[in-house]
Amino acid sequence: MIIGVQIVFARVSFVPAAREPITQRDVAASLGVSVSAVSLALSGRPGVGEELRRRILDRATELGYRPNASAVALRTSRTRVLGLLIRNLRNPHFLDVIDGFDETCARAGYEVMIGSSRYDPTREAHLLDAFQHRAIDGFAIAPIGTDHQARERFSTYKRPVVLLDTAAPGPSTMSVRSDQETSVDLAVQHLLELGHRHLAMVVAPTDKSPDPERLEHFRRLAAELGFTAATVTTELSADAARTAIRAALEHSPATRPTAFITNSDYIAHTVYLAAADLGLSIPEDISVIGHDDLPTSATLSPALTTIAVDRRSIGEHAATLLIDSLAGRQAEQTNIVVPVELRVRKSTATPAARKNQKTRDART
């Protein structure tokens, strides 16, 4: 469990007494506004315009204002702490989600408590119990398993909950997810255009899969478009995925997949490792498509073709939904789908068999 830490650089001429805690009165004095206006803005209550609210929140952040947690809790029955529970801290995807979530919370005067379930249902349950016992005001979670399973677990929770990176939610659930169906469409279309006809998708076990609809859509496309769809089921750790993918590649060239679609760049990298274990080359023998477009993905050798998504915005949207809900503000959308796009690089190419056939055809 990690408590978010904010580092603040003040850029204003107003400087309060050294080492004294910043108060709402200090924030008000620095802007020349009333203390009541500052109180309304920082508590998320109506009564100030949006432009003034933004100025007050920005100035409070610059000055390092921290609400007195005990006083706030006694007055409002709230702690001004939000929770964020993710599946895997080792996956850089979630680091950007955390960054967006924490920064949005800091701007609104909320602290953040962070936990990682590590794909362990027992650990997830323990962390959720810790969140509730610490009386956090609400939380966002990238749950283990599907949205339906998640909603059952959270049915007794009395605070706002936002689901992240999971299956299409129910109408009464707040959620933020990338456009998984489009990501599959883009990956499959790109590989078919290159000439691939035997594709594999790397997925988590059924009881831990956050988005079974992704696999269902992949299989539906296979039936519609006539390609062979293989599934590599594995725990989503680097070692487990590498072993499972290597097993899929140990088949003969005639029967093994010629391309792999993964749900993260983190797992896509394990395809590189598994191929190298068997003396296979990317993209000459195997094509690979990731998901996330991490900063390191373009520096892999060869550079990774991937589905790009704004990971920070997932965290920003999740925090905003929670903060607006707690403030009684009606969100325009409670189920947000973040758009994706294909970034074509060097890890995908025409499969070797197709190249050889073209060469034979040219000779004849």
C-alpha positions in Angstrom: 0.0 0.0 0.0 1.4 3.4 -1.0 0.3 6.8 0.1 0.5 9.3 -2.7 3.1 12.0 -2.2 2.8 15.4 -3.8 5.8 17.6 -4.6 4.8 21.2 -5.0 6.7 24.2 -6.5 5.3 27.6 -5.6 5.4 30.3 -8.3 3.7 33.1 -6.6 4.9 36.2 -4.8 2.7 35.6 -1.7 4.8 33.7 0.9 3.2 32.7 4.2 5.1 32.4 7.4 7.9 29.8 7.2 7.0 26.3 8.2 3.5 27.2 9.1 0.8 25.0 7.6 -1.0 26.7 4.6 -4.6 27.5 5.5 -7.7 28.4 3.5 -7.1 32.0 4.7 -3.7 32.0 3.1 -5.1 30.8 -0.2 -7.8 33.4 -0.1 -5.3 36.2 0.7 -3.0 35.2 -2.2 -5.9 35.5 -4.7 -7.8 38.4 -3.1 -11.0 36.4 -2.7 -13.1 35.5 0.4 -12.3 32.5 2.6 -15.9 31.2 2.0 -15.2 31.1 -1.7 -12.0 29.1 -1.1 -13.9 26.8 1.2 -16.6 26.1 -1.4 -14.1 25.5 -4.1 -11.9 23.1 -2.1 -14.9 21.1 -0.8 -16.4 20.8 -4.3 -19.6 22.5 -3.3 -21.6 24.8 -5.6 -21.5 28.5 -5.1 -18.4 29.5 -7.1 -17.9 29.7 -10.8 -15.9 27.1 -12.6 -13.2 29.6 -13.6 -12.7 30.8 -10.0 -12.9 27.2 -8.7 -10.0 26.2 -11.1 -8.0 29.3 -10.0 -8.4 28.4 -6.3 -7.6 24.7 -6.8 -4.5 25.6 -8.8 -3.3 28.2 -6.2 -4.0 25.7 -3.3 -1.8 23.2 -5.1 1.0 25.7 -5.8 1.0 26.8 -2.1 1.0 23.2 -0.8 -2.4 23.6 1.0 -3.3 20.4 2.8 -6.7 20.2 4.5 -6.8 19.3 8.2 -7.9 15.7 7.8 -9.2 15.3 11.3 -11.3 18.5 11.1 -12.7 17.6 7.7 -13.6 14.1 8.8 -15.4 15.3 11.8 -17.3 18.0 9.9 -18.2 16.0 6.8 -17.9 12.3 7.7 -15.3 12.2 4.9 -11.5 11.7 5.0 -10.7 13.3 1.6 -8.8 10.1 0.7 -9.5 8.1 -2.4 -8.3 4.6 -3.1 -6.8 3.1 -6.3 -6.4 -0.7 -6.6 -4.7 -2.0 -9.7 -3.7 -5.5 -10.9 0.0 -5.3 -11.4 2.5 -2.6 -10.4 5.1 -4.2 -12.6 3.1 -3.3 -15.7 4.1 0.2 -16.7 0.6 0.8 -18.1 -0.7 1.2 -14.5 2.1 3.6 -13.5 0.7 6.2 -16.0 -2.9 5.4 -14.7 -1.6 6.1 -11.2 0.0 9.4 -12.3 -3.1 10.7 -13.9 -5.3 9.6 -10.9 -3.0 11.1 -8.3 -2.5 14.4 -10.1 -6.2 14.9 -10.5 -6.9 14.1 -6.9 -4.1 16.5 -5.7 -5.7 19.3 -7.6 -9.0 18.7 -5.8 -7.4 18.4 -2.4 -7.6 14.6 -2.1 -5.0 12.1 -0.9 -4.5 8.8 -2.6 -4.1 5.3 -1.2 -2.7 2.8 -3.7 -2.7 -1.0 -3.7 -1.7 -3.8 -6.1 -3.6 -7.1 -6.1 -0.9 -8.9 -8.2 -3.8 -10.9 -9.8 -4.3 -12.6 -6.4 -8.1 -12.6 -5.4 -7.2 -13.1 -1.7 -4.9 -10.1 -1.7 -7.5 -8.0 -3.6 -10.1 -8.8 -1.0 -7.7 -7.9 1.8 -6.9 -4.5 0.2 -10.5 -3.7 -0.3 -11.2 -4.5 3.3 -8.3 -2.2 4.3 -9.8 0.6 2.1 -13.1 0.3 3.9 -11.6 0.1 7.4 -9.7 3.3 6.7 -13.0 4.9 5.7 -11.8 6.2 2.3 -14.4 8.3 0.4 -14.4 6.1 -2.7 -12.1 4.1 -4.9 -11.2 3.1 -8.4 -10.2 -0.5 -9.1 -8.9 -2.6 -12.0 -10.6 -5.7 -10.8 -9.5 -9.3 -11.2 -12.2 -11.0 -13.3 -15.2 -9.5 -15.1 -17.4 -6.5 -14.4 -20.2 -8.8 -13.3 -18.0 -10.4 -10.7 -16.7 -7.0 -9.6 -20.2 -5.6 -9.1 -21.2 -8.5 -6.9 -18.1 -7.9 -4.7 -18.8 -4.2 -4.4 -22.6 -4.4 -3.9 -22.4 -3.7 -0.2 -19.9 -0.8 -0.5 -21.6 2.5 0.3 -19.1 4.8 -1.4 -18.6 5.6 -5.1 -16.7 2.9 -7.1 -15.2 3.3 -10.6 -14.1 0.1 -12.5 -11.0 0.4 -14.7 -9.9 -1.7 -17.7 -12.6 -4.3 -17.4 -15.5 -5.7 -19.5 -18.4 -3.5 -20.6 -20.1 -2.4 -17.4 -23.8 -2.4 -16.3 -25.9 0.7 -16.5 -25.5 1.6 -12.8 -21.7 1.2 -12.7 -19.1 3.9 -13.3 -16.2 2.8 -15.4 -13.3 3.9 -17.6 -11.9 1.5 -20.2 -10.0 1.6 -23.4 -11.9 0.7 -26.6 -11.0 -3.0 -26.5 -13.3 -4.0 -29.4 -11.6 -1.5 -31.8 -8.2 -2.5 -30.6 -8.9 -6.1 -31.7 -10.4 -4.8 -35.0 -7.3 -2.8 -35.7 -4.8 -5.6 -34.8 -6.7 -8.2 -36.9 -7.1 -6.0 -39.9 -3.5 -5.1 -39.9 -2.3 -8.7 -39.7 -4.8 -9.9 -42.4 -3.6 -7.2 -44.7 0.0 -8.4 -44.3 -1.2 -11.9 -45.3 -1.4 -13.7 -41.9 -4.1 -16.3 -41.6 -3.1 -18.1 -38.3 -3.4 -15.6 -35.4 -3.1 -16.1 -31.6 -4.4 -14.0 -28.8 -2.7 -14.1 -25.4 -5.3 -14.0 -22.6 -5.6 -14.4 -18.8 -7.4 -17.5 -17.3 -11.2 -17.2 -17.4 -11.5 -16.5 -13.7 -9.0 -13.7 -13.9 -9.7 -12.2 -17.3 -10.8 -8.6 -17.0 -12.2 -8.5 -20.5 -13.6 -11.7 -21.9 -15.4 -9.7 -24.6 -12.0 -9.1 -26.2 -11.5 -12.8 -26.8 -15.1 -13.3 -27.8 -14.7 -10.5 -30.4 -11.5 -12.1 -31.7 -13.2 -15.4 -32.2 -16.2 -13.7 -33.8 -13.9 -12.0 -36.4 -12.3 -15.3 -37.1 -15.6 -16.9 -38.0 -16.6 -13.9 -40.1 -13.2 -13.3 -41.9 -12.0 -16.9 -42.2 -8.7 -16.9 -40.3 -7.5 -19.5 -37.7 -7.8 -18.1 -34.1 -5.6 -19.7 -31.5 -5.7 -18.8 -27.8 -2.7 -18.8 -25.4 -4.0 -18.8 -21.9 -1.6 -17.8 -19.2 -1.1 -16.0 -15.9 -0.2 -12.4 -16.9 3.3 -12.5 -15.4 6.4 -12.3 -17.6 7.7 -15.7 -16.7 4.4 -17.5 -17.1 3.6 -15.8 -20.4 7.0 -16.5 -21.8 6.6 -20.2 -21.0 3.1 -20.4 -22.5 4.0 -18.6 -25.6 7.1 -20.7 -26.1 4.9 -23.8 -25.9 2.7 -22.4 -28.7 5.7 -21.7 -30.8 7.2 -25.2 -30.4 4.7 -26.6 -32.9 5.8 -27.1 -36.5 5.9 -24.0 -38.8 2.8 -25.4 -40.6 0.7 -25.4 -37.4 2.0 -22.7 -35.1 0.6 -19.1 -35.2 2.4 -16.6 -37.4 1.3 -13.6 -35.3 0.4 -12.8 -31.7 -2.0 -10.2 -30.4 -1.4 -9.3 -26.7 -3.3 -7.1 -24.2 -0.2 -5.1 -23.2 3.2 -4.2 -24.4 4.5 -5.8 -21.1 3.2 -9.2 -22.3 4.2 -8.5 -25.9 7.8 -8.3 -24.8 7.6 -11.9 -23.6 6.8 -13.0 -27.2 10.2 -11.6 -28.2 11.8 -13.6 -25.4 10.0 -16.8 -26.2 10.8 -16.5 -29.9 14.5 -15.9 -29.1 14.5 -19.0 -26.8 13.6 -21.1 -29.9 15.9 -19.3 -32.4 13.0 -17.6 -34.1 13.1 -14.0 -35.4 10.6 -11.1 -35.2 9.1 -10.3 -37.6 10.6 -12.8 -40.1 9.1 -15.8 -38.3 6.6 -14.3 -35.9 4.7 -11.0 -35.9 3.7 -9.3 -32.6 1.2 -6.6 -31.7 1.1 -5.1 -28.2 -1.3 -2.7 -26.5 -0.5 0.5 -24.6 2.4 2.1 -26.7 4.8 2.4 -23.7 7.7 4.7 -24.1 10.1 1.7 -24.3 8.1 0.0 -27.0 9.6 2.0 -29.9 13.1 1.2 -28.6 12.7 -2.6 -28.7 14.5 -4.4 -31.4 12.6 -4.5 -33.6 10.3 -1.6 -32.6 6.9 -2.9 -31.4 3.7 -2.5 -33.4 1.1 -1.6 -30.8 -2.3 -0.2 -30.0 -1.8 3.3 -28.5 -4.1 4.5 -25.6 -3.8 7.6 -23.4 -3.1 5.8 -20.1 -2.9 9.0 -18.0 -6.4 9.9 -19.1 -7.8 6.6 -17.7 -6.6 7.7 -14.3 -7.7 11.3 -14.8 -11.3 10.2 -15.8 -11.5 7.8 -12.9 -10.5 10.4 -10.3 -12.9 13.0 -11.9 -15.8 10.6 -11.7 -15.2 9.9 -8.0 -14.7 13.5 -7.1 -17.8 14.7 -9.0 -19.9 11.9 -7.5 -18.8 12.9 -4.0 -19.5 16.6 -4.7 -23.0 15.7 -6.0 -22.2 16.8 -9.6 -23.8 14.9 -12.4 -21.2 13.5 -14.9 -22.0 13.8 -18.6 -20.7 10.2 -19.0 -20.4 7.6 -16.3 -19.0 4.8 -18.6 -16.1 6.3 -20.4 -14.4 4.6 -23.4 -10.9 5.9 -24.2 -10.1 5.8 -27.9 -7.2 3.8 -29.3 -5.1 3.8 -32.5 -2.7 1.5 -34.3 1.0 2.4 -34.3 2.7 0.3 -37.0 6.4 -0.3 -36.5 8.8 -3.2 -37.3 7.5 -6.1 -35.3 4.8 -7.0 -37.9 5.5 -8.1 -41.5 4.3 -10.5 -44.2 4.6 -14.1 -42.9 7.6 -16.1 -44.3 5.4 -18.7 -46.1 3.5 -15.9 -47.9 6.8 -14.3 -48.9 8.2 -17.6 -50.2 5.0 -18.2 -52.2 5.3 -14.7 -53.8 8.9 -15.5 -54.7 7.9 -18.8 -56.3 5.1 -17.1 -58.2 7.4 -14.4 -59.5 9.9 -17.0 -60.8 7.2 -18.9 -62.6 
